[in-house]
Amino acid sequence: MKDDSKETGLRLLKKGRQGILRMIFSRSGLILVLLAVQVLFLFSIFHWFEEFLPHIYGGVVIFTVFMVL
């Protein structure tokens, strides 16, 4: 009886691992991972250009005024 329950537990553990791997490498999992990478990349770019923010903002304002006129 103990061996049977131990074997069942191992089988469920292997099935759970396959389920997690299948979820990660599925289409939805891949899209979620790539979306998270894109968000992290975007925030790292904002952090990297943080010191140039006044210059970028000034350029955007000048460009907007020029386009409105």
FENUR-V834303 format. One record per residue. N is the residue number from 1. RES is the residue in one letter. OMEGA is omega in whole degrees, -180 to 180 (none if undefined). D_CENTER is the distance of its C-alpha to the mean C-alpha in Angstrom with 1 decimal. Layout:
N:RES:OMEGA:D_CENTER ; N:RES:OMEGA:D_CENTER
This chain:
1:M:-180:44.9 ; 2:K:-180:42.7 ; 3:D:-180:41.8 ; 4:D:180:40.8 ; 5:S:178:38.4 ; 6:K:179:37.0 ; 7:E:178:36.4 ; 8:T:178:34.8 ; 9:G:178:32.4 ; 10:L:179:31.4 ; 11:R:178:31.0 ; 12:L:178:28.7 ; 13:L:178:26.7 ; 14:K:179:26.4 ; 15:K:178:25.5 ; 16:G:177:22.8 ; 17:R:178:21.2 ; 18:Q:179:21.5 ; 19:G:179:19.9 ; 20:I:179:16.8 ; 21:L:178:16.7 ; 22:R:180:17.5 ; 23:M:-179:14.7 ; 24:I:-176:12.0 ; 25:F:175:13.8 ; 26:S:-179:14.7 ; 27:R:-179:13.8 ; 28:S:179:11.8 ; 29:G:179:9.9 ; 30:L:178:9.2 ; 31:I:179:8.2 ; 32:L:179:5.7 ; 33:V:179:4.3 ; 34:L:176:5.1 ; 35:L:178:4.1 ; 36:A:178:0.9 ; 37:V:180:4.0 ; 38:Q:179:6.0 ; 39:V:178:6.1 ; 40:L:178:6.8 ; 41:F:179:9.1 ; 42:L:179:10.7 ; 43:F:178:11.5 ; 44:S:176:12.9 ; 45:I:177:15.0 ; 46:F:180:16.3 ; 47:H:-178:17.2 ; 48:W:-178:18.9 ; 49:F:-176:20.9 ; 50:E:-178:21.8 ; 51:E:179:25.4 ; 52:F:-176:25.9 ; 53:L:178:24.9 ; 54:P:180:28.6 ; 55:H:179:29.4 ; 56:I:180:26.5 ; 57:Y:177:27.5 ; 58:G:178:31.1 ; 59:G:179:30.5 ; 60:V:179:28.7 ; 61:V:179:31.6 ; 62:I:180:34.2 ; 63:F:-180:32.6 ; 64:T:178:32.4 ; 65:V:180:36.0 ; 66:F:-178:37.1 ; 67:M:-180:35.5 ; 68:V:-180:37.0 ; 69:L:none:40.4
